[in-house]
Amino acid sequence: QVQLVESGGGLVQPGGSLRLSCAASGLTFSNYDVSWHRQAPGKERELVASISRVGRLTNYADSVKGRFTFSRDNAKNTVYLQMNSLKPEDTAVFYCRAQRRLFNVQEDYWGRGTQVTVSS
């Protein structure tokens, strides 16, 4: 059974930092396209950062470029989102996602999310 478990969220002041983690069981992250998404109250879920399975390319939403860094530890089967210079508008539930299409079978897994609140 596949599980993605996010952790590391919390309350932080504007300008502060947090590091989110997403640990996987039942799949190997390096075989999937992995991404972080967030959903703020009353808004649609949006892509924050992604890393592709092929090429290992990392992409970021314009709103987080230069502030967030996506990394992975293959030995721990865990990905991270380092978030610096946090702003109140970063407040959201952050989700980890792993997906791939293999032999015409689409796999798409989500974690349950971790709350990030940026407030003074």
C-alpha positions as CSV (number, residue, x, y, z in Angstrom):
1,Q,0.0,0.0,0.0
2,V,1.4,3.4,-1.0
3,Q,1.6,6.1,1.6
4,L,3.0,9.6,1.4
5,V,3.3,11.3,4.8
6,E,4.1,15.0,5.0
7,S,5.5,16.6,8.1
8,G,7.3,19.8,9.2
9,G,4.4,22.3,9.0
10,G,3.6,24.7,11.7
11,L,3.3,28.4,12.7
12,V,6.1,30.7,11.7
13,Q,6.5,34.5,11.6
14,P,6.9,36.3,8.3
15,G,10.4,36.1,7.1
16,G,10.9,32.8,8.9
17,S,11.8,29.3,7.5
18,L,10.3,25.9,7.6
19,R,11.4,22.6,6.0
20,L,8.7,20.2,5.0
21,S,9.3,16.5,4.5
22,C,7.4,13.9,2.6
23,A,8.3,10.3,3.3
24,A,7.1,7.5,1.0
25,S,6.3,3.9,1.6
26,G,5.2,1.4,-1.0
27,L,6.9,3.3,-3.8
28,T,10.3,4.6,-4.7
29,F,10.3,8.4,-5.2
30,S,13.1,8.2,-7.8
31,N,10.8,6.3,-10.1
32,Y,8.1,9.0,-10.0
33,D,7.5,12.6,-10.9
34,V,7.2,14.3,-7.5
35,S,5.7,17.6,-6.6
36,W,4.6,19.8,-3.8
37,H,1.3,21.6,-4.0
38,R,-0.6,23.9,-1.7
39,Q,-4.1,24.9,-1.0
40,A,-5.0,28.1,0.8
41,P,-8.4,28.7,2.3
42,G,-11.0,29.4,-0.4
43,K,-8.5,28.9,-3.2
44,E,-7.7,26.1,-5.6
45,R,-4.8,23.7,-5.0
46,E,-1.7,25.0,-6.9
47,L,1.6,23.5,-7.9
48,V,4.5,24.9,-5.9
49,A,7.5,22.9,-7.1
50,S,8.2,19.7,-9.0
51,I,11.0,17.4,-9.9
52,S,10.8,15.1,-12.9
53,R,11.6,11.4,-12.9
54,V,13.4,11.8,-16.2
55,G,16.2,14.4,-16.2
56,R,15.6,15.3,-12.6
57,L,14.6,18.8,-13.6
58,T,13.2,21.0,-10.9
59,N,10.5,23.7,-11.5
60,Y,9.0,26.3,-9.2
61,A,6.0,28.5,-9.2
62,D,6.9,32.1,-9.9
63,S,5.6,33.0,-6.4
64,V,8.2,30.9,-4.6
65,K,11.2,31.1,-6.9
66,G,14.3,32.1,-5.0
67,R,12.7,31.3,-1.7
68,F,11.8,27.6,-1.8
69,T,14.1,24.7,-2.6
70,F,13.0,21.2,-3.5
71,S,15.4,18.4,-2.7
72,R,15.4,14.7,-2.3
73,D,17.2,12.0,-0.3
74,N,16.9,8.8,-2.3
75,A,18.4,6.7,0.5
76,K,15.6,7.8,2.8
77,N,13.0,7.8,0.1
78,T,12.1,11.3,1.2
79,V,11.7,14.7,-0.4
80,Y,11.9,18.0,1.2
81,L,10.7,21.5,0.6
82,Q,12.9,24.2,2.2
83,M,10.9,27.3,2.6
84,N,12.7,30.6,3.4
85,S,11.5,34.2,3.6
86,L,8.0,33.0,4.3
87,K,5.1,35.4,3.7
88,P,1.6,35.4,5.0
89,E,0.3,34.5,1.6
90,D,2.3,31.3,1.8
91,T,-0.2,30.1,4.4
92,A,-1.8,26.9,3.1
93,V,-2.0,23.2,3.5
94,F,1.0,21.7,1.6
95,Y,0.7,18.4,-0.1
96,C,3.2,16.0,-1.6
97,R,2.3,14.1,-4.8
98,A,3.9,11.3,-6.8
99,Q,2.8,10.3,-10.2
100,R,3.8,8.4,-13.3
101,R,2.4,6.7,-16.3
102,L,3.8,3.3,-17.0
103,F,2.5,0.8,-19.5
104,N,-0.6,2.9,-20.0
105,V,-1.4,2.8,-16.3
106,Q,-1.6,6.2,-14.6
107,E,-0.5,6.2,-11.0
108,D,-1.2,9.3,-8.9
109,Y,-0.7,9.4,-5.1
110,W,-1.2,12.3,-2.6
111,G,-0.3,12.8,1.0
112,R,-2.8,14.1,3.5
113,G,-1.0,17.4,3.8
114,T,0.6,19.5,6.4
115,Q,-0.5,23.0,7.6
116,V,1.8,26.0,7.2
117,T,0.7,29.2,8.8
118,V,2.7,32.4,8.4
119,S,1.6,35.0,10.8
120,S,2.9,37.4,13.4
